[in-house]
Amino acid sequence: MSGILKINITESEEVLKKLFLDQKTAKHRERVQVLYLLVTNQAETVGHLAALTGRPVR
C-alpha cells in the first residue's frame, strides 16, 4: 500500500516533546514534529502527515 509508513520510532512521546522544544531551527522542529505525530498516532500515511504539516506530498 503506497503512502503507509512502516518505521520503528524508539523515542517516547515525552522525549519527543522535549526534543521539539530544544530545536533551534524550524526545519529541525518540523522533523521532530513528524515523529511526534507518528508516535501519538495522529497520522498514519505520508499524505496525512503532509496535510498536518502543510507540506506537499512528493
BELFEN-V391494 format. One record per backbone hydrogen bond with DSSP energy under -1.0 kcal/mol. CO is the residue of the C=O (numbers start at 1). NH is the residue of the N-H. If there is no record, write none. Layout:
co->CO nh->NH
co->CO nh->NH
This chain:
co->1 nh->4
co->3 nh->46
co->12 nh->16
co->13 nh->17
co->14 nh->18
co->15 nh->19
co->16 nh->20
co->17 nh->21
co->18 nh->22
co->25 nh->29
co->26 nh->30
co->27 nh->31
co->28 nh->32
co->29 nh->33
co->30 nh->34
co->31 nh->35
co->32 nh->36
co->33 nh->37
co->34 nh->38
co->35 nh->39
co->36 nh->40
co->37 nh->42
co->37 nh->43
co->38 nh->41
co->44 nh->5
co->45 nh->49
co->46 nh->50
co->47 nh->51
co->48 nh->52
co->49 nh->53
co->50 nh->54
co->50 nh->55
